Amino acid sequence: MPSIQSRLESVRQQIQQAEQKYHRDAGTVQLLAVSKTRPVEDILQAVEAGQHRFGESYIQEALDKIEQLGNLALEWHFIGRIQGNKTRAIAENFDWVHSIDSAKQLRRLNDQRPGSLAPLKICLQIKIDEEESKAGIRPDEARELVKAMHHYPRLSLQGLMTLPAPSEQFDAQRKPFRQLRELRDELASAELPLTMLSMGMTDDLEAAVAEGSTMVRIGTAIFGPRHYPDQS
């Protein structure tokens, strides 16, 4: 079985090849290693291979890892659904949140972000394809939240995220990513350039890079098949 180090190197090569193929500047697509459900030992192997950005979805599991690895200069991204009673833990312990889908979440995260920390970097999660099971906000709702960002000084809106329905067809994979990029271009301003497009996972990485992704969220291709525990 390939090691985490070799898997990471393979993913990095895929990103570099996609950047070249679609005329992206080298190094413009960041890699977020999705470490949810993975043990600390796996994360340490990734750190030894040069990875420092990690994505988590389950609060208690993430807090345990953050505490155990507190001596390392790691960047923690919350990418899961945000429960109302978990916002304080997110605000106090994470560097990024990719899954904002309501004004209420913005208010709570802003009010609960400690003043001793830098503003919490966030992305708005956009529901592109109307899948009922998926979280996210519609494009028209995103416009209203972007306009309201001046009310939240402890938050820093970096861009948009989407989690589209899976497809095996490359052109079909590209469509929702193109829609997200076009929405970003519409919403961006000099005050809020929205440079982050958090889109693309193991099975649609190339399509995401082709359409302008600046951060791909990769788990399986780095750590192998995932086993989901019953967590909140």
C-alpha positions in Angstrom: 0.0 0.0 0.0 1.4 3.4 -0.9 2.6 5.6 2.0 0.9 8.9 2.9 4.1 10.6 1.8 3.9 9.0 -1.7 0.2 9.7 -2.0 0.8 13.4 -1.1 3.5 13.7 -3.7 1.2 12.1 -6.3 -1.6 14.7 -5.5 0.9 17.5 -5.7 2.0 16.3 -9.1 -1.7 16.2 -10.2 -2.2 19.7 -9.1 1.0 20.9 -10.9 0.1 19.1 -14.1 -3.4 20.6 -14.0 -2.0 24.1 -13.4 0.2 23.7 -16.5 -2.5 22.2 -18.6 -5.0 25.0 -17.9 -2.4 27.8 -18.0 -2.6 28.6 -14.2 0.3 30.2 -12.6 2.4 27.6 -10.7 1.6 27.4 -7.0 -1.8 29.2 -7.3 -3.8 26.1 -6.2 -3.4 25.2 -2.5 -3.8 21.8 -1.1 -6.1 21.2 1.9 -5.6 17.7 3.3 -8.9 16.5 4.6 -8.0 14.7 7.8 -11.4 14.1 9.3 -11.8 10.6 10.8 -8.0 10.1 10.5 -5.8 9.5 13.5 -3.1 11.9 14.6 -0.5 9.5 13.4 -1.6 10.0 9.8 -1.6 13.7 10.2 2.0 13.6 11.5 3.1 11.6 8.5 1.6 14.3 6.2 3.3 17.0 8.3 6.6 15.2 7.8 5.9 15.2 4.1 5.5 19.0 4.2 1.7 19.4 4.5 0.5 22.0 7.0 -3.2 22.7 6.0 -5.8 20.3 7.4 -9.5 20.1 7.1 -11.8 18.8 9.8 -15.6 18.3 10.1 -16.3 16.9 13.5 -15.7 19.3 16.4 -14.7 17.1 19.3 -12.4 15.0 17.1 -10.9 18.2 15.7 -10.3 19.8 19.1 -8.5 16.7 20.3 -6.2 16.8 17.3 -5.6 20.5 17.6 -4.6 20.1 21.3 -2.4 17.1 20.6 -0.6 18.9 17.7 -0.6 22.3 19.3 3.2 22.5 19.2 3.2 22.4 15.4 2.5 25.4 13.1 -0.5 24.0 11.4 -3.5 25.7 9.7 -6.9 24.2 10.7 -9.9 24.5 8.4 -13.4 23.7 9.4 -15.2 22.2 6.4 -18.3 20.5 7.9 -21.8 21.5 8.7 -22.0 24.2 11.4 -24.2 23.3 14.4 -25.4 26.3 16.4 -24.0 25.0 19.7 -20.5 24.4 18.1 -19.8 27.9 16.8 -17.8 29.0 19.9 -15.5 26.1 19.6 -15.0 26.8 15.9 -14.5 30.6 16.5 -11.9 29.9 19.2 -9.9 27.1 17.5 -9.9 27.3 13.8 -8.1 29.5 11.2 -10.6 29.0 8.4 -14.3 28.1 8.0 -15.4 27.0 4.5 -19.0 26.1 5.2 -20.9 29.3 6.1 -24.5 29.2 5.0 -26.4 31.7 7.1 -26.3 35.2 8.6 -26.8 33.7 12.0 -23.6 31.8 11.7 -21.8 35.0 10.7 -23.1 36.8 13.7 -22.2 34.0 16.2 -18.7 33.4 14.8 -18.0 37.1 14.8 -19.2 37.6 18.3 -17.4 34.5 19.6 -14.0 35.1 17.8 -11.5 36.1 20.5 -10.0 39.5 20.0 -6.6 38.1 20.6 -6.8 36.1 17.4 -6.6 37.3 13.8 -10.0 37.6 12.1 -11.4 34.2 11.2 -11.0 33.6 7.5 -14.3 32.3 5.9 -15.9 31.1 2.7 -19.6 31.2 1.9 -20.8 27.7 0.9 -22.9 28.0 -2.3 -25.5 25.5 -3.3 -25.1 25.4 -7.0 -27.2 22.4 -8.0 -30.1 22.5 -5.6 -29.4 19.1 -4.0 -31.7 19.0 -1.0 -29.3 17.0 1.1 -26.5 19.5 0.6 -25.9 22.5 2.8 -25.3 25.9 1.3 -27.0 29.1 0.2 -28.4 30.2 -3.1 -26.5 32.7 -5.2 -29.0 35.5 -4.5 -28.6 34.9 -0.7 -24.8 35.1 -1.1 -25.2 38.6 -2.5 -26.9 39.8 0.7 -24.4 38.2 3.0 -21.5 39.8 1.1 -23.1 43.2 1.4 -23.4 42.6 5.2 -19.8 41.7 5.8 -18.9 45.1 7.2 -21.0 44.2 10.3 -18.5 41.4 11.1 -15.0 42.9 11.9 -13.8 39.6 13.5 -14.4 37.8 10.2 -12.5 38.0 6.9 -14.5 36.9 3.9 -12.0 35.2 1.5 -14.2 33.7 -1.1 -16.7 30.9 -2.0 -17.0 27.2 -1.6 -19.2 24.6 -3.2 -19.7 20.8 -3.0 -21.5 19.8 -6.2 -23.3 16.6 -7.0 -20.7 14.0 -8.1 -20.4 13.2 -11.8 -18.0 11.0 -13.8 -18.2 13.2 -16.9 -15.5 15.9 -17.1 -17.7 18.5 -18.7 -20.4 17.9 -16.2 -17.8 18.3 -13.4 -16.7 21.6 -14.8 -20.1 23.2 -15.0 -20.8 23.9 -11.3 -17.2 25.0 -10.7 -17.6 27.5 -13.7 -20.8 28.7 -12.1 -19.1 29.3 -8.8 -16.3 31.2 -10.5 -18.7 33.4 -12.4 -20.6 34.2 -9.2 -17.4 35.1 -7.5 -16.5 37.4 -10.4 -19.9 39.1 -10.0 -19.6 39.5 -6.2 -16.0 40.5 -6.0 -15.0 44.1 -5.4 -11.9 46.1 -4.5 -12.9 45.9 -0.9 -13.6 42.2 -1.0 -11.7 40.6 -3.9 -12.9 37.1 -2.9 -9.7 35.4 -4.2 -10.5 32.0 -2.6 -12.4 29.4 -4.6 -12.6 26.3 -2.4 -13.7 23.7 -4.8 -12.5 20.3 -6.0 -11.9 17.0 -4.3 -10.2 13.7 -5.1 -12.5 12.7 -8.0 -12.9 16.1 -9.7 -9.6 17.9 -8.9 -8.7 18.5 -12.6 -12.1 20.0 -13.4 -11.9 22.3 -10.4 -8.4 23.6 -11.4 -9.6 24.1 -15.0 -12.3 26.4 -13.7 -10.2 28.5 -11.3 -10.0 26.6 -8.0 -7.5 28.1 -5.6 -7.9 25.4 -2.9 -8.7 21.7 -3.5 -9.9 19.6 -0.5 -8.3 16.2 -0.8 -8.8 13.3 1.6 -9.1 9.9 0.0 -6.2 10.3 -2.4 -3.9 11.2 0.5 -5.1 9.0 3.3 -6.9 6.2 1.6 -10.5 5.1 1.9 -12.3 6.8 4.8 -14.3 5.1 7.6 -17.0 7.3 9.1 -17.5 7.1 12.9 -20.7 8.2 14.6 -19.7 11.7 15.7 -21.2 15.1 16.2 
